Amino acid sequence: MFADAKKETYFKSFVSKISPRQIVILAFIFALLIPFPTTIVPEWKIRAVDESGNPFAGAGFRQSWNHYSYDISGQEFREVDENGYVVFPERTFTAPLIYRVVRSGLAYLLLLAHGSVGSSASVNATTDKCSSEHLEYELFKSLPNVAVLKC
């Protein structure tokens, strides 16, 4: 009980010494340090079909994604199911605002060196004898959902 009263006294003493301006500054600094997620590529469901439009079982898809501003990239290979479908999960990146501001600023300064900013992704389907064109992810556009394999 005495310890609780002592903690309460320290807290009241600390709060009474902080001005509203200092509270705003501390809140701003705290907000800069809280990590939050950003979607690089949304969940992507694609169907592999042959040139006749029939499901192409046995194909494999490779998805590549990157975010040039944050220097993040990856790729994954998945096999289609018996109906020719494959689903790639949403790709996200988590970082605090201060990192994003500094890293994005650096990316824009170095734009001439690496040539791009923002996110991009592509998928293509292949077999031993057939392949599809690369399907590209474009921000604010619907994701292509059919890959035609040409042999």
Order of alpha helices (4+ residues) and beta strands (2+ residues): alpha-alpha-beta-beta-beta-beta-beta-beta-alpha-alpha-beta-beta-beta
